[in-house]
Amino acid sequence: MIRIENLIKQYKTAVVLNISSLEIQQGECFGLVGNNGAGKTTFFRMILDLVRPTGGAVLYEGTNVCENEDWKREVGAFLDEHMLLGYLTPDEYFETLRKVYGLSDADLANHLGKFTDFFNDEILDKKKYIRDLSKGNIKKVGIAAALIGQPKAVLLDEPFENLDPTSQNRLKRLVLEESQNGVTFLISSHDLNHVTEICDRIVLLEKGEVKKDLKDKLEMGQELDTYFNH
Ligand SMILES: Nc1ncnc2c1ncn2[C@@H]1O[C@H](COP(=O)(O)OP(=O)(O)OP(=O)(O)O)[C@@H](O)[C@H]1O
């Protein structure tokens, strides 16, 4: 579904990402881990054509994401709050997305209904601007927005950060449910427990390069533990 070919990002003399080859299959729950500055966000931004590669390409269903816009209808993402419209309330924002995606009122209500527990009565009908919500609640708006319109693939950067423990667990259940319905997830996180629990594959980046590509569910916890305890 997503193929990486000799992808390089360089700022002045610093190469911050260098991935020769990587393929993410449809339906995969793909975890991305690595220490601060490893290149996780840069990698996601390049997949979304928010940052242009210095070399190489990201292909979505065989087409370079820089050269075609069709993939945008199939890919949802929440990387950070800059992707939201902070001057709207969540209700206004979701209504805007409903129109963009050509959904009916019932489609939107059905979508938001899946997030009732996750929202914990803090998001909808509050007449509060997104910019005035707490960090965790802003994240919840972004995650629900990323999943609108039945995307085939969803990228989430640090989705567990700022969420309370109950919400973290609810998010894991939401991801697993959507994943069982065939949605491909790419999730970057510093929370090794959460990613090992929900992901069936974890790639470990170190200084922009793939250090490990773990696909064995039984071994990934131990492998990551060993790496991050050195
Ligand atoms: N616009 C830019 N100009 C120069 N360097 C940049 C730019 N954007 C990112 N970098 C550098 O690229 C490297 C990778 O950063 P990135 O944000 O992708 O890492 P990360 O793995 O997401 O880190 P973290 O876990 O801290 O969020 C860092 O050294 C960062 O300083």
Ligand as a Chemical Component Dictionary entry (heavy atoms), coordinates in Angstrom:
data_LIG
# 
_chem_comp.id                   LIG 
_chem_comp.type                 NON-POLYMER 
_chem_comp.pdbx_formal_charge   0 
_chem_comp.three_letter_code    LIG 
# 
loop_
_chem_comp_atom.comp_id 
_chem_comp_atom.atom_id 
_chem_comp_atom.alt_atom_id 
_chem_comp_atom.type_symbol 
_chem_comp_atom.charge 
_chem_comp_atom.model_Cartn_x 
_chem_comp_atom.model_Cartn_y 
_chem_comp_atom.model_Cartn_z 
_chem_comp_atom.pdbx_ordinal 
LIG N1  N1  N 0 12.980 22.110 9.186  1  
LIG C1  C1  C 0 14.041 21.524 9.716  2  
LIG N2  N2  N 0 15.278 22.037 9.604  3  
LIG C2  C2  C 0 16.361 21.433 10.131 4  
LIG N3  N3  N 0 16.302 20.270 10.800 5  
LIG C3  C3  C 0 15.096 19.687 10.950 6  
LIG C4  C4  C 0 13.907 20.278 10.428 7  
LIG N4  N4  N 0 12.860 19.455 10.721 8  
LIG C5  C5  C 0 13.371 18.420 11.420 9  
LIG N5  N5  N 0 14.708 18.557 11.558 10 
LIG C6  C6  C 0 15.614 17.634 12.231 11 
LIG O1  O1  O 0 15.338 16.321 11.803 12 
LIG C7  C7  C 0 15.623 15.398 12.856 13 
LIG C8  C8  C 0 14.448 14.473 13.009 14 
LIG O2  O2  O 0 13.386 15.190 13.642 15 
LIG P1  P1  P 0 11.968 14.547 13.879 16 
LIG O3  O3  O 0 11.084 15.599 14.446 17 
LIG O4  O4  O 0 11.536 13.850 12.654 18 
LIG O5  O5  O 0 12.294 13.436 14.988 19 
LIG P2  P2  P 0 11.316 12.579 15.890 20 
LIG O6  O6  O 0 11.799 11.170 15.822 21 
LIG O7  O7  O 0 9.905  12.822 15.511 22 
LIG O8  O8  O 0 11.636 13.174 17.326 23 
LIG P3  P3  P 0 10.757 13.299 18.677 24 
LIG O9  O9  O 0 10.653 11.919 19.253 25 
LIG O10 O10 O 0 11.606 14.188 19.533 26 
LIG O11 O11 O 0 9.439  13.908 18.325 27 
LIG C9  C9  C 0 15.953 16.223 14.082 28 
LIG O12 O12 O 0 17.354 16.288 14.228 29 
LIG C10 C10 C 0 15.397 17.589 13.737 30 
LIG O13 O13 O 0 16.109 18.632 14.376 31 
# 
loop_
_chem_comp_bond.comp_id 
_chem_comp_bond.atom_id_1 
_chem_comp_bond.atom_id_2 
_chem_comp_bond.value_order 
_chem_comp_bond.pdbx_ordinal 
LIG N1  C1  SING 1  
LIG C1  N2  SING 2  
LIG C1  C4  DOUB 3  
LIG N2  C2  DOUB 4  
LIG C2  N3  SING 5  
LIG N3  C3  DOUB 6  
LIG C3  C4  SING 7  
LIG C3  N5  SING 8  
LIG C4  N4  SING 9  
LIG N4  C5  DOUB 10 
LIG C5  N5  SING 11 
LIG N5  C6  SING 12 
LIG C6  O1  SING 13 
LIG C6  C10 SING 14 
LIG O1  C7  SING 15 
LIG C7  C8  SING 16 
LIG C7  C9  SING 17 
LIG C8  O2  SING 18 
LIG O2  P1  SING 19 
LIG P1  O3  DOUB 20 
LIG P1  O4  SING 21 
LIG P1  O5  SING 22 
LIG O5  P2  SING 23 
LIG P2  O6  DOUB 24 
LIG P2  O7  SING 25 
LIG P2  O8  SING 26 
LIG O8  P3  SING 27 
LIG P3  O9  DOUB 28 
LIG P3  O10 SING 29 
LIG P3  O11 SING 30 
LIG C9  O12 SING 31 
LIG C9  C10 SING 32 
LIG C10 O13 SING 33 
# 
